[in-house]
Amino acid sequence: MTTRSAASSKVSSPYAVTPKRFRSLLVLAGLSGVSPLATDMYVPALPDLARSLATDASGAGLSLTSFLAGIIAGQLVLGPLSDAVGRRPVLIGGSALFAVFSAVCAVAPTVAVLNSARVGQGVAGAAGIVVSRAVVTDLFDDRQLPSVFSRLGAIGAMAPVLAPLAGGALLLAVSWRYVFAVLALMGTVLAVGVWRWIPESHPPHARRTGGLAAGLRAIGQVAAQPAVLTPVLALAFGGAAVFAYIAGTTFVFQGIYHLSPALSSLVYGVNAVGNMTGSLAYGRLARHRPPENLLMISAILALSGAAALLLIQATTGSTMPLTWLCLLITISAFGLFFPAVLTIAQSRGRAAPGATSALLGGGQFLLGAAASPLVGLFGTRSPAPMAAVMATCLTLGTLAAMAAKRTHSC
């Protein structure tokens, strides 16, 4: 077992939640969740945004693509950078710049300025996603990682539910620009939170020499290790399945089953609760079972839900309750899947936690961006395209999970 850091050894039990630890976990959860919020909160405002900036739906939608591109690039750069210069400078700088770029979005006079600022917002927001995982790896040993990642996953599961509701409520009173003003405020609060409550977990003697170039080379070194690459691939394919779900679920429940936005929100909310329950269950199960076993179980369970939906639709045709049940099984299984794969990859990649986290996040978002358009490309007249893309991704994710288990046994 890896030796615990001085910060983590002060905790009497790996499962205890002290006030200091709670504050740190809350800030880390905020850092991980603010970038998803930056997507979900303003989605209801896209039509108003397009009219305000004299553009069409595709021009407004490009702001989503710009933000996603920034997140991918930011993770691949900022993760290794934190291995070289430390975690706090990257987290504080990233949070502050996220606030600045969010403010630019709020006052953007044209769609070109908005989209450029969204790239910067994505790069800056990536610091929270990629470096927070490295901080967790620095501060907690292999016995503690499952509990911490399960709690972060449970908190993160609430973002897809709360963000559209918060954004929709805000838009009832003010314009879309205020959504970005709120995000700017959140970035400022997180920068202060990091300054006060997140210690420098990567001391100078442990940092990589050679600056950013050496850090980027570390990504290649990490990727060359099968023990790390296999869980990275599992996360990438699992993330692609999630993006397919996000891209297709609105069409399925509102376009095919004709649910109102309020009822659709109920469906999303129940699924998110299932995901949060799975994350919390992982923390308890991991005390008695290896994360590799939990990863396999959750991958198979997630695949079974998507495959069952595809089979039902291809034979008898799926009803709304059956579609919901199949997706609930898959999304709940993701609650186990994601903290398990993060635990495995970050534990095996302790030599370069930032580079490992960058590889995890870059693969997840890159494959996710590729999977999302496939749902619409194959049609949205039935749940079959969404189920097919999800099942394909999860089949590959299950194979990667099997390979991760084998590399652990070797």
N, C-alpha and C positions, 0 to 999 in steps of 0.2 A: 504494500500500500504506500502511496505517496506521502511524504512527510508533510504535515500540516504547516501552514504559514503561521507566523506569530499572531496575526489577526484572528485566524480561525481557532487557534488553540486556546484562546481565552474563553471560548464557549464551552460550557460544562457538558452539554449534550449536543450531538449533531442535529437533533430535531427541535431543540429549544428555540423559542422565539423571544429574544430579549428586545427591549425598546430600541436599542441601538441597531440590532440586526433588522428589526421591522422597518426602521427609517431607511436603512440602506437598501433593503429589498424593494421598498416602495419607490425609491428613486430609480433603481435599476429597472423596475417594471415600467415606470414612466418613460425611461429612455428607450426601452424596447417597443413601447406602444405608441409613442408620439408619431412615428412615421406612418403606421397604418391609419391613425386618426387623420393625418394630413391627406389621405385619400378618401376615406369613408365620410368624413364630415361634410365635404363640399360637393359630393356627388349629387345630392338633391338639387344643388344650385346650378348645375351645368346649363340648363336652358336659359336661366336668367343671366348667367355669365356670358353666354353666347350673344344674347341680345345687347347686353351692356357694352361689349367690346366689338360689336358689329362684325361678328364672325358666324360661321355655321356650326353644326353639331360636331363635324370632324375637327374643326379648328379648336373647339373647346375640349374635345376628347383628347387632342394631342397633349394637353397639359397633364393628363394621366400618364401617357407614354413617357413624356419628358421626366416626370418625377420618378418613374420606375427605372429609367435609364440612369438617373443620378444615384439611386439607391444601389444598383448593381455596381457601378463604377466606384462609388464611395466605399463600399465594403471591401472591395478588392485592394484599395489603396490604404484606407485608414486602419484596417486590422493589422497588417504588417507594420504600418507606421507606429502603432501603439507598442509593438514589440521592441521598437528601436528607441522611442523617446519617452515611453511611459504612458499610462492610461489616462491620468487626470488631464494633461494638456489637450489630448485629443477629445476627451469627453466635454470639457469645458468649452474649448474652441468650437466643437461641433454644435453644441447646444446654443451657444451665442450666435453662431452664423445661421443656424436654423431660425432663430428669432429674427435676424436681420432679413433673410431671404423671404420669410413669411410676411414681414412688414412690406417688402417690395411688392409681393404678390397682392397685398391688400390695396396698394395705391397704383397698381400697374395701369398705365393709360391705354395700352394696346395689348393684343393677344400675344404678340411677339415678345414683349417685355415680360408678360406673365409666364410664358413657356420657358424663357431663359431663366427666370427666377425659380421656376419649379425644378429645373435641373440642379441649380445650386441648393435648393431646399432639400432635394433628394440626397445629394452628396453629403450635406451637413447632417441630415437626419440619420444617414447610414452609420454615423459614429455611435449613436445610441444603440443601434441593433448589434453591431459587430463587436464593439468594445465592451459592452455590458456582459456579454458571454465570456469574454476573456477575463474580466474582473472576477466573475464568479469562479472561474477555474483557478485564478490566482489565490483567492481567499479561502476556498473550501477544498477539502480532500475528497477522495473517491467515495468515502462513506457518506459524505454530506451532499455531494452534487445532486443525487436523485431528488432529495427533499427540496433543495433550492430551485432546481429547474421545474419541479412539479408546481411549486407555488407561483413562480413567474409565469408558467404556462396557464395556470388557472386565472391569474389576473389578466393576462393577455387575451384570454378567450372572451372577456367582456367587451373588448374594444369594438369588434364588428357589430355588436348589438347597440352599445351606447352611442357610438359615433354618429350613425345616421339619425338616431333619435335626437341627439343633442344638436346636430346640424339642422335638422328639420325644424326643431323648436326655435332655434336662433333665427332661422330664415322667415319665420312667421312675423318677426318684429323688425328685422333689419336686412340689409342686402348681403350678397355673397362676400363682399369685401370684409365684413366683420368676422366671418369664419376664419380668415387668414389673420386677422388681428388677434383673435383668441389663440390661434396657434403660435403667434409671436409671443404672446404672454406666457404660454406654456413653455416655450423654449427658454425664456428668461428665468422662469421658476426652476426649471430643471438645471440650468447652469448654476444657479445659486445652491440648489440641492446637492449637486456634485461637489461644489466648493466646500460645503459645510459637512457633508456626511459620507462621501465616498473617499476612502483613503487611497493613497498611491500604492497600488497592490503589486506593482512591477518595479522593484528597486533597481538602481543603476547597475549594480554588479550582475544582474540577471538579464540585462538588455542586450540585444544584438548590436554589434558594431557594424559600421558600414552604411548606416542611415537607411533611407527608404529603399534604395536599390537592393541592399542585403535583405530587407524585409520582404520585398517582392520575390526575390529568389527563394525565400523560405516557403512561399506558397507552392512552388514547384517541388521543393524537397518534401513537404507534407503530402502533396498529391502522389508522390512516388512511393509512399508507404501504403501497402494494401490494407493494413489494419485500420488506417484512418480513412482511406479513400472509399472503402465499402460503406461505412455509415454516411459519409458525405453524399454518395450516390443515392442511398436510401432516402435521405432528407430531400434531395433534389427531386426525385420522382414523387415522393409524398407531397412536396410543395406544389408540384405541377398539378396533382390531383385536386388540391385545395383551390388553386386558381381556376381550374375547370369548373369546380363547384360554384365558385363565386360568379364566374362568367355566365353560367347556365341557369342558376337557380331562379333568378328573377323571371326569365323567359318561361321557365317550366311552371312556376306557381301562379304567376300573374297572366302570362300569355296563353298557356294551355289549360290550366285548371281554373282560370278566371277568379283568383282570389284578389280581394282588395289589398291595397298597400298595407292596411292595418293588420289584416290576417296574415299576409306574407311576413310582416315583421314578427308576428307571433311564432311562425314556423322557424324563422332564423333564430329567434330568441331561445326557443326550446332546444334547437340543435346546439346553440352556443352553451347552454346549461349542460347538455350532455358532454360537450367537449371539456368544460370546466370540471365536471365530475370525474371524467377520465383522467385529467391532469392531477387532481387531488388523490385519486386512487393510486396513481403511479407512485407517488411519494410513499404511500404505505406499503404497497406491494414490493417496492424495491428494497425494503428492509429485509425481505426474506428470499427474494428471487433475483438472479442476475439480470441486469438491464438487457443483456443480449436475448434472454428468453422472453422478457416482456416485449421487446421490439418485435420478435417473431410473432408472438401471439397477437399483438395489436395490428401488425401488417396483414396477417391472414384475416382477422376480423374486419378490418377496413375494406379489404378486397372482397370479402364475402357480401358486404352490403351493396357495393357497386355492381358486382357480378350478378347478384340476385335481381337487382333492378333491371339490368340489361336483359336477363333471361326472361323475366316476367313480361317486359315490354315487347320482346321479340315473339312471344308465344300468345298469351291471352290479352296483352295490353294492360298497362298498370293504371290503377286508380290513384287518386290523390293521397288517400291514407297509406297505401302500400308504398308509393314513391317516397312519402315523408318518412315512413318507418325505415326503409332501406338506407336513405340518406342519414337518418339519425344514428343508425348503427355505425356507418362509416365515420361520421363526424365525431361521435363519441369515442371511437377507437383512436382517432387522431389525438385525442387528449392523452392517451398512453404513448402513442407512437413518437410524437415530437420531443417530449422531454427525455424519452429513452434514447433516441438517436443522438440528441445533444449531449447527454451524459456520456455515451460511449465515445463519440468523436472527440469531445473536449478532454476526456480523461486520457485517451490514447495520444492526443496531440499536445500534451503539456509542455513539450520542448519549445513550442511556438504557439501559444494559445491564440494570439491575435491572427496569425496566418491561418490557423485551423478554423477559427470563426469566420474569417473572410471567405475561405473556401466553401464553408457550409452555406453562408448567406448568399454568396455569388451564384452558386449552383442552384439554390432554391429559387431565387428570383428570376434567374435566366431561363430555366426550364419552365417556370410558371408563366413568364411572359410569352413563351413559345406555345404553351398549351392553351392559353385563354382563347385565342382566335379560332382554334380548331373546333370548338363547340359551335360557334356561329357558322363556320365554314361548311359543316356537315348538316346544317339545318336546325331549326328550333321549333319544329312542329310536333315533336314528341320528346320524352326524356331520354330516348335512346342515344343521341349523339353525346350528351353530357355523360351518361352512364358508360358509354364505350370509351371515351377519353379517360375518364377516371379509372375504369377497370384496367385499361392498358398501362397507365402510369403506375397503378398499384401492383400490378403483376410484376413490373420491372422493379418497383420498390421492395416487394417481397423477396425477389431473387437477390437483391442487394443486401437485404437484412439477413438472408441465409448465408451469404458470403461473409458478412460481418461476424456472424456467429462462428463460422468456421475459422476465420482468422484469429478469433479470440481463443479458440481451442488449440490452435497450432503452437 
